[in-house]
Each structure stands twice: as C-alpha cells, then as structure tokens.
Amino acid sequence: MTQHSLAVEKKDAMMISMKGFFVSLSIFASAAHAAEAHSDFGYFGDLPEFTPGAGERQSYFIPAAIDVGGRLPDLIMQAHSRLWFFINESKRGKVLFSEPIVLKSTDNQNVETDGVAVVEGYKLIVRMKDGSLVYAAVVGEDVPVLQLGTPVRRTDGTPLCIPNHRFLLVDENADSIPDLNTPSGTYFGEILNGELRFGNRLLPAENEVAHYATSRQYSAIADFDGDGTPDMVKGGEDTRHPCSLIGIKSESD
C-alpha cells in the first residue's frame, strides 16, 4: 500500500462513513476501562490455546472484533509478540472460535508487534516492537495475512511513535474522526490530503495517569453469535488466558 487504504479523498466522505462505527468504538473503550463488570455477560469458555513457541511470551492479551466480510465478526488478538486471527465458529447462543492463526505478512514473514487497535472493518493500527505505529489491513481470501501499510504520522508529517502498547482509538472531541488515546496523552486525528494523521497531544489528567499505571482489562464487544445481543471476549494484563463471555438477554428484551 503506497497510501494507506483507510483514507478517502474527501474529509466529509470519511466522516459520514465512520459515524456509525464510533458507536462501536465507544463501547470498546468503555469495555476496556470497565470489563470486570460482567452482570450482562455469562462465562462461556477459554479461547483455544496459542501455538507454543510462536513469538515471545507477553503477559497481556488485546482482543478486537474485526469485519472481513463474513456473516459474523471474527476476532484478532495481540499476544506473544504476534497478531493472531480467530475464525468465528459461533452458533446462536454459543460463542466459539477456531484455533488461532498467526497473521504473517503478505510475503510470508513473521511480524513482531505488541499492540493493536481496529480503525474500521478489517483496517488496523499496529504498534511495532520499536514503538512505531503502522497502518495495516487483514487481507487474503483463503488464508488471512497482514498487509502492512504506511507509517502513522503526525500532522507535521513525521512518524508517530508511542512509548507503550496501551492505546485506544476513540472519538474524544466528537468530530467523527478517530483520536489516539495513550498513557502519554491523546493525539487528535485530522484528515490531511486524504490521510488520517494525529497531532495536538492533550496531556492526561492525574486520574488518567493513575489508571494507566494499574493493570488494565481489554475487551472486544460484538454480536459474535448473531442473536442480537452483544458478546464479549475478555483479555487484559496479567491474565492467564483470554476467555469468551456470552451476552445475557433480560426478560424485557
């Protein structure tokens, strides 16, 4: 990708296309900050194990729902210095995933990563092991692979690096353009020449600094089984293994 495929030529077009998606982003952000409140979810089971020896061990798991055009959303996971792809095999009332597949690059190379966030559909921002951020996409008709794109840039054109794997894409200033929330502050998104860039970092408040200093939960929220109720895949820091939770409908639903 010579120019990352997340951008469109006109700012208005991108804003319209992403308005609905930010409803999902706000749910993801809320889940990441309060995933331990599971009153509306029931435990269903641990996810299949990762392939032993694939990547360096990490003490955290970052799940995210991804839309690659299937009937139901699939799942990606940052774990053990790799991105993993889980095929959704859920049935109504059962949240099930295949054994995870390591997402290799389009030229069949291992990709060392330590963080991920979904921008839209199958399009991602990935943090590489050196702290740099890169646009990427999950592609491939038979076997999913990771198509690496251009670096994520600041508004002045310089590559954006962040010091930690903890980051979220949220619309902080309600302008329908994604902003990058990190422990060192929020970088507000702008569309420049059809490209999504980040600038004008807002330093975090004291309570946000304290939040990022504690163990954090990461969760993917989506209707994985197609029954109309959101389900959850729960990851987190200092977590033994990610698990799936099924959404529980109330009697009034």
TAWORA-V523732 format. One record per residue. N is the residue number from 1. PSI is psi in degrees with one decimal (none if undefined). BURIAL is # if it has 16 or more other C-alpha atoms within 10 Angstrom, else .. Layout:
{{N & PSI & BURIAL} {N & PSI & BURIAL}}
This chain:
{{1 & 110.5 & .} {2 & -28.7 & .} {3 & 125.1 & .} {4 & 141.8 & #} {5 & 1.3 & .} {6 & -22.2 & #} {7 & 157.9 & #} {8 & 167.8 & #} {9 & -30.8 & .} {10 & 138.2 & .} {11 & -41.8 & #} {12 & -39.7 & .} {13 & -42.0 & .} {14 & -40.0 & #} {15 & -42.0 & #} {16 & -43.3 & .} {17 & -25.4 & .} {18 & -4.5 & .} {19 & -50.5 & .} {20 & -32.6 & .} {21 & -28.2 & .} {22 & -16.2 & #} {23 & -45.0 & .} {24 & -40.5 & #} {25 & -39.5 & #} {26 & -34.3 & .} {27 & -43.6 & .} {28 & -44.1 & #} {29 & -42.9 & #} {30 & -40.5 & .} {31 & -38.2 & #} {32 & -31.5 & #} {33 & -19.5 & .} {34 & 42.7 & .} {35 & -10.4 & #} {36 & -12.0 & .} {37 & 93.6 & .} {38 & 29.9 & .} {39 & -25.7 & .} {40 & 14.3 & .} {41 & 145.9 & #} {42 & 139.4 & .} {43 & 133.6 & .} {44 & -37.7 & #} {45 & 160.5 & .} {46 & 150.4 & #} {47 & 158.9 & #} {48 & 151.5 & .} {49 & 152.9 & .} {50 & 153.4 & #} {51 & 122.9 & .} {52 & 138.8 & .} {53 & -3.7 & .} {54 & 100.0 & .} {55 & 168.1 & #} {56 & 141.3 & .} {57 & 136.9 & .} {58 & 152.7 & .} {59 & 12.9 & .} {60 & 157.5 & #} {61 & 126.8 & #} {62 & 102.4 & #} {63 & 155.1 & #} {64 & 138.9 & #} {65 & 142.6 & #} {66 & 141.3 & #} {67 & 106.7 & #} {68 & 18.3 & #} {69 & 7.2 & .} {70 & 179.0 & .} {71 & -35.6 & .} {72 & 155.6 & #} {73 & 142.3 & #} {74 & -173.6 & #} {75 & 136.4 & #} {76 & 159.8 & #} {77 & 129.3 & #} {78 & 119.7 & #} {79 & 137.6 & #} {80 & 48.6 & #} {81 & 23.7 & #} {82 & 161.5 & #} {83 & 132.6 & #} {84 & 146.4 & #} {85 & 126.2 & #} {86 & 121.5 & #} {87 & 131.6 & #} {88 & 117.6 & #} {89 & 25.1 & .} {90 & 151.8 & #} {91 & 164.2 & .} {92 & 120.4 & .} {93 & -0.5 & #} {94 & 116.8 & #} {95 & 103.2 & #} {96 & 144.3 & #} {97 & 154.3 & #} {98 & 171.6 & #} {99 & 140.3 & #} {100 & 144.3 & #} {101 & 130.1 & #} {102 & 127.9 & #} {103 & 103.8 & #} {104 & 166.1 & #} {105 & 169.2 & #} {106 & -20.7 & .} {107 & 23.9 & .} {108 & 34.8 & .} {109 & 149.4 & .} {110 & 144.2 & #} {111 & 116.6 & #} {112 & 116.2 & #} {113 & 163.3 & #} {114 & 12.1 & #} {115 & 155.4 & #} {116 & 148.4 & #} {117 & 143.9 & #} {118 & 127.8 & #} {119 & -51.9 & #} {120 & 134.5 & #} {121 & -112.7 & #} {122 & 12.8 & #} {123 & 135.6 & #} {124 & 163.4 & #} {125 & 127.4 & #} {126 & 136.6 & #} {127 & 124.5 & #} {128 & 169.0 & #} {129 & -21.7 & .} {130 & 4.0 & .} {131 & -7.3 & #} {132 & 151.2 & #} {133 & 139.7 & #} {134 & 138.8 & #} {135 & 143.8 & #} {136 & 169.1 & #} {137 & 145.6 & #} {138 & 117.2 & #} {139 & 176.9 & #} {140 & 128.1 & .} {141 & -40.5 & .} {142 & -51.3 & .} {143 & 119.8 & .} {144 & 138.1 & #} {145 & 165.8 & #} {146 & 117.2 & #} {147 & 109.9 & #} {148 & 137.5 & #} {149 & -145.9 & #} {150 & 159.9 & .} {151 & 148.9 & #} {152 & 130.9 & #} {153 & 155.9 & #} {154 & 170.7 & #} {155 & -21.4 & #} {156 & 2.6 & .} {157 & -9.1 & .} {158 & 147.0 & .} {159 & 144.1 & #} {160 & 123.1 & #} {161 & 144.6 & #} {162 & 150.8 & #} {163 & 0.9 & .} {164 & 153.5 & .} {165 & -7.7 & #} {166 & 107.8 & #} {167 & 151.2 & #} {168 & 151.9 & #} {169 & 113.7 & #} {170 & 155.5 & #} {171 & 81.5 & #} {172 & -40.2 & #} {173 & 15.6 & .} {174 & 41.1 & .} {175 & 11.7 & .} {176 & 21.0 & #} {177 & 132.9 & #} {178 & 140.1 & #} {179 & 153.3 & #} {180 & 111.1 & #} {181 & 121.3 & #} {182 & 166.8 & #} {183 & -25.6 & #} {184 & 3.9 & #} {185 & 176.1 & #} {186 & 129.2 & #} {187 & 118.5 & #} {188 & 134.5 & #} {189 & 144.5 & #} {190 & 153.5 & #} {191 & 115.1 & #} {192 & 117.9 & #} {193 & 40.6 & .} {194 & 10.3 & #} {195 & 137.4 & #} {196 & 118.1 & #} {197 & 168.8 & #} {198 & 140.8 & #} {199 & -172.8 & #} {200 & 60.9 & .} {201 & 129.0 & #} {202 & 119.9 & .} {203 & 145.6 & .} {204 & 151.3 & #} {205 & 165.8 & .} {206 & -39.0 & .} {207 & -30.3 & .} {208 & -37.3 & .} {209 & -44.3 & .} {210 & -38.0 & .} {211 & -46.0 & .} {212 & -20.9 & #} {213 & -13.3 & .} {214 & 165.5 & .} {215 & 139.8 & .} {216 & 146.2 & #} {217 & 140.7 & #} {218 & 133.7 & #} {219 & 145.7 & #} {220 & 126.3 & #} {221 & 124.1 & #} {222 & 163.7 & #} {223 & 81.0 & #} {224 & -28.9 & #} {225 & 1.4 & #} {226 & 23.3 & #} {227 & 6.0 & .} {228 & -2.4 & .} {229 & 132.6 & #} {230 & 140.7 & #} {231 & 170.8 & #} {232 & 139.5 & #} {233 & 122.5 & #} {234 & 124.9 & #} {235 & -131.2 & #} {236 & 178.1 & #} {237 & 147.8 & #} {238 & 41.0 & .} {239 & 137.6 & #} {240 & -45.3 & .} {241 & 144.1 & #} {242 & 154.3 & #} {243 & 163.7 & #} {244 & 143.0 & #} {245 & 140.2 & #} {246 & 137.7 & #} {247 & 136.7 & #} {248 & 122.8 & #} {249 & 137.1 & .} {250 & 167.8 & .} {251 & -24.6 & .} {252 & -10.8 & .} {253 & none & .}}
